[in-house]
């Protein structure tokens, strides 16, 4: 700031002519120069990119494998003989007299047929380590890796990771195999040139080029989505193939496309190499992936939630909707309503950043976690566990059922609430151990309706204070109004969405001025 002020003072003290003479000329924009050819780059990369061929046994249809299934006619009806004659005429020679499935005591047991599938992959080690997508080889009985010279090698599956859609194979060869190096996907910028090589539509090694169109795409494929988007043509069969930068390094693994037709329309997605490399290493070494685990349910911090929590600097971080009992977060003292701002010295800019950072942290590591709590930052140290294979359901400690109280309308919010009773548990099919204040009615065109609160939802907390009766709930809301709070943060539990924090505008009660 001081340098800027000094420069301005000097400019004001000089004559106009002198200012023009001493002012630096604006830098000329760097001219755009497209590569003259990708051929020198591609020539070195093609030998390490392979085709993946898989096959599996599937139950055949009666008759020939590509024939439609035989219609089932009622036994003894005229149609039974008609369909049997029709399908017998269309069977291959020697199979005309095979029994139909609807003929009693004559089961039809045709031999299983082989289904073929093609994809792409690439070699990352001279010993024969091959990377591809999990969905390319999923369910395969036999996997073959086809080199550029059409040599076919039987592959052994070392491990898969459905969460990131990655698989690692091994092939054996008499000589060291060509391979390509991993690159740093964090340095890949929007606008950088990239080259995709793969096996689209089973045509064999095909090269396309384009640029990185976007970073950090979430396409709802899994909890660790962080895709690179590219306009380099990617089609069916490119799955598992590499995305190269101009140094010939793998910065992505082509995985998915957005297309209404099944062909490329210039929107393809690749797994970043920095995410894939660690997963591939663990699969190659041990056949499975060990990920860090915090044990929390989280949600996005909206502007309204940030305001209700007094979070300075705007919405950011991941809001803890629930710290699972017995999990690492709860053991370290992380609470419901905390906002995780930094994890292991990495900033958590938004909710979906946290699962990826946690998963990439070593199991058993002790890491600092900075949370926003009670209007200030606090640091807790968490010892990470290992992410279970399946999601671990959070448990709730049973509590006493609150006494039945009269229904109350939360004026200004559009909610009618009452204490939880046995009758309401049965009516809304609530868990026996459920607690809180139950919503019995939501008025249209009110803050409650706008936030999709529904009858049967439970209000557990207001502004991170537990409520067990309608009177407690109403008192908390009125106290916040007296404090001049514009919003209140409710912890809601519903059958459909589980526990979540919901910010509600504290509109004045009906009949209030303004």
HUPERA-V468552 format. One record per run of one state. SS is the DSSP state (a for helix, b for strand, c for the rest). FROM is the first residue (numbers start at 1). LEN is the number of residues. Records with the same first field share a line. If there is no record, write none. Layout:
SS=FROM-LEN ; FROM-LEN
This chain:
c=1-1 ; 14-2 ; 23-16 ; 59-19 ; 90-23 ; 126-3 ; 133-1 ; 138-4 ; 147-5 ; 155-1 ; 162-4 ; 171-11 ; 183-2 ; 188-5 ; 199-1 ; 203-3 ; 218-9 ; 231-11 ; 245-5 ; 258-10 ; 287-5 ; 294-2 ; 301-2 ; 310-8 ; 324-4 ; 333-6 ; 344-2 ; 348-3 ; 360-6 ; 374-2 ; 384-1 ; 387-21 ; 411-4 ; 420-2 ; 429-8 ; 443-4 ; 451-7 ; 463-2 ; 467-3 ; 483-4 ; 495-3 ; 506-9
a=2-12 ; 16-7 ; 39-10 ; 78-12 ; 134-4 ; 185-3 ; 200-3 ; 273-14 ; 303-7 ; 328-5 ; 351-9 ; 422-7 ; 447-4 ; 470-13
b=49-10 ; 113-13 ; 129-4 ; 142-5 ; 152-3 ; 156-6 ; 166-5 ; 182-1 ; 193-6 ; 206-12 ; 227-4 ; 242-3 ; 250-8 ; 268-5 ; 292-2 ; 296-5 ; 318-6 ; 339-5 ; 346-2 ; 366-8 ; 376-8 ; 385-2 ; 408-3 ; 415-5 ; 437-6 ; 458-5 ; 465-2 ; 487-8 ; 498-8
